[in-house]
Amino acid sequence: MKPSRLASAMLILAASTALAACGDTDKATTAGSTTPAPTSAAPSAVATSAAATPASSPAAGAASDKELCESAKKVSDEMKAELVKVATTGQDSPADYQKILSDLDKKMVAVASTGDGKVATALRAFGAEAAKAAAAADPATAADNPAFEKAGNDMSAACKAAGFKGII
């Protein structure tokens, strides 16, 4: 791997570190594979997806900011693992970074579509910046830009405002 490529990969990782701010130090149960059943719900309610909305959600059918941040943290962790895997092979290519950034965009938009408010808006903006970088001829270098960094910082700030402590 060329030193400039490694630097670019590390910058993508650094820019995405703001996603880690969406992790809650309390590790809520919604990060698990099942949704807790409400006390008055039928047993079939347990089988619903982890995106099921608890009664404390801001709007009917919308995920809470906490749930959005938890989901974004999961997406971030997956992306970081892929970046490390690609960067350590020594055989990375622009196509590798294009796929990682494109997947990041798709997953962030999917998470954002389950909620509304500032966190959802910040997730969409971050996904849009990832999509812009993915569309470039050299995605790793394209991701190293102030707009991408700002989108990550805005997302981090939205999650912090929702009560999450972050690592930036």
VMD Tcl script that draws the C-alpha trace (Angstrom):
set ca {
  {0.00 0.00 0.00}
  {1.32 3.42 -0.86}
  {2.02 5.69 2.13}
  {-0.43 8.27 0.77}
  {-3.14 5.59 0.54}
  {-2.51 4.55 4.12}
  {-2.75 8.17 5.18}
  {-6.00 8.56 3.28}
  {-7.42 5.39 4.82}
  {-6.47 6.59 8.26}
  {-8.10 9.95 7.55}
  {-11.33 8.21 6.60}
  {-11.10 6.33 9.86}
  {-10.42 9.55 11.76}
  {-13.32 11.33 10.07}
  {-15.60 8.46 10.93}
  {-14.45 8.40 14.54}
  {-17.11 10.98 15.21}
  {-19.53 8.12 14.75}
  {-18.14 6.62 17.93}
  {-19.77 9.51 19.73}
  {-23.05 7.79 19.06}
  {-22.05 5.03 21.48}
  {-23.64 5.22 24.90}
  {-21.53 4.21 27.86}
  {-24.62 2.61 29.41}
  {-24.99 0.04 26.57}
  {-28.76 -0.04 26.26}
  {-30.60 -3.27 25.64}
  {-31.81 -2.08 22.23}
  {-28.37 -2.97 20.87}
  {-29.29 -6.63 21.33}
  {-30.96 -8.86 18.79}
  {-34.42 -8.80 20.35}
  {-36.78 -6.09 21.49}
  {-38.12 -6.22 25.05}
  {-41.83 -6.98 25.05}
  {-44.12 -4.41 26.62}
  {-45.97 -5.83 29.61}
  {-49.35 -5.67 27.87}
  {-48.22 -6.90 24.45}
  {-49.00 -10.25 22.95}
  {-46.07 -12.71 22.70}
  {-45.84 -12.07 18.94}
  {-44.63 -8.51 19.69}
  {-41.31 -9.95 20.87}
  {-40.61 -11.25 17.38}
  {-40.62 -7.77 15.84}
  {-37.39 -6.22 14.66}
  {-35.00 -4.28 16.87}
  {-36.33 -1.14 15.19}
  {-39.65 -1.48 17.03}
  {-40.55 1.80 18.67}
  {-40.86 1.98 22.44}
  {-43.58 4.15 23.99}
  {-41.03 6.88 24.77}
  {-40.29 7.63 21.11}
  {-40.73 11.23 19.96}
  {-43.26 10.27 17.27}
  {-45.28 7.19 16.53}
  {-43.22 4.88 14.35}
  {-40.03 6.93 14.69}
  {-36.93 5.65 16.45}
  {-35.64 7.71 19.36}
  {-32.40 9.66 19.08}
  {-30.81 7.11 21.39}
  {-31.81 4.27 19.08}
  {-30.52 6.17 16.06}
  {-27.18 6.77 17.74}
  {-26.89 3.12 18.79}
  {-27.60 1.99 15.23}
  {-25.13 4.52 13.82}
  {-22.47 3.23 16.22}
  {-23.03 -0.30 14.92}
  {-22.66 0.93 11.32}
  {-19.51 2.82 12.33}
  {-17.98 -0.24 13.96}
  {-18.68 -2.33 10.86}
  {-17.14 0.31 8.59}
  {-14.05 0.63 10.78}
  {-13.54 -3.14 10.71}
  {-13.77 -3.11 6.90}
  {-11.32 -0.19 6.68}
  {-8.80 -1.96 8.88}
  {-9.21 -5.16 6.86}
  {-8.67 -3.35 3.55}
  {-5.82 -1.17 4.81}
  {-3.88 -4.10 6.26}
  {-3.98 -6.27 3.14}
  {-1.59 -4.04 1.24}
  {-3.70 -4.74 -1.85}
  {-6.26 -1.98 -1.43}
  {-7.80 -0.23 -4.39}
  {-10.10 2.72 -5.02}
  {-12.89 0.15 -5.55}
  {-12.41 -1.09 -1.97}
  {-12.86 2.40 -0.55}
  {-15.74 3.09 -2.93}
  {-17.58 0.03 -1.60}
  {-16.91 0.91 2.04}
  {-18.07 4.51 1.62}
  {-21.06 3.53 -0.51}
  {-22.14 0.99 2.11}
  {-21.65 3.61 4.81}
  {-23.96 5.98 2.93}
  {-26.65 3.33 2.40}
  {-26.57 2.16 6.01}
  {-26.63 5.68 7.47}
  {-29.55 6.67 5.27}
  {-31.37 3.47 6.29}
  {-30.79 4.24 9.97}
  {-31.84 7.88 9.52}
  {-35.04 6.81 7.77}
  {-36.24 5.18 11.00}
  {-36.28 8.47 12.91}
  {-36.64 12.19 12.68}
  {-35.08 15.21 14.31}
  {-31.52 16.46 14.57}
  {-29.82 13.07 14.85}
  {-31.60 11.71 11.77}
  {-30.73 14.88 9.83}
  {-27.08 14.59 10.88}
  {-26.96 10.92 9.86}
  {-28.36 11.77 6.42}
  {-25.80 14.54 5.97}
  {-22.96 12.19 6.96}
  {-24.25 9.56 4.54}
  {-24.41 12.15 1.77}
  {-20.77 13.11 2.34}
  {-19.78 9.43 2.25}
  {-21.68 9.07 -1.04}
  {-19.85 12.07 -2.53}
  {-16.48 10.57 -1.57}
  {-17.52 7.13 -2.88}
  {-18.35 8.64 -6.28}
  {-14.87 10.17 -6.67}
  {-12.12 8.58 -8.74}
  {-10.04 8.24 -5.56}
  {-12.56 7.77 -2.74}
  {-9.97 7.53 0.04}
  {-8.50 10.90 -0.86}
  {-11.93 12.43 -1.52}
  {-13.07 11.48 1.98}
  {-10.31 13.64 3.41}
  {-12.21 16.91 3.25}
  {-13.60 19.48 5.68}
  {-17.24 18.83 4.71}
  {-16.96 15.13 5.59}
  {-15.26 15.98 8.87}
  {-17.91 18.61 9.67}
  {-20.71 16.14 8.95}
  {-19.11 13.68 11.37}
  {-18.70 16.37 14.01}
  {-22.31 17.50 13.55}
  {-23.48 13.93 13.99}
  {-21.34 13.59 17.10}
  {-22.79 16.82 18.50}
  {-26.36 15.66 17.80}
  {-25.73 12.41 19.66}
  {-24.10 14.24 22.55}
  {-27.10 16.57 22.72}
  {-29.26 13.45 22.94}
  {-27.31 12.45 26.06}
  {-24.50 10.33 24.67}
  {-20.88 10.64 25.72}
  {-18.60 10.38 22.76}
  {-15.05 9.66 21.80}
  {-13.91 12.16 19.21}
}
mol new
graphics top color blue
foreach p $ca { graphics top sphere $p radius 0.5 }
foreach p [lrange $ca 0 end-1] q [lrange $ca 1 end] { graphics top cylinder $p $q radius 0.2 }
display resetview
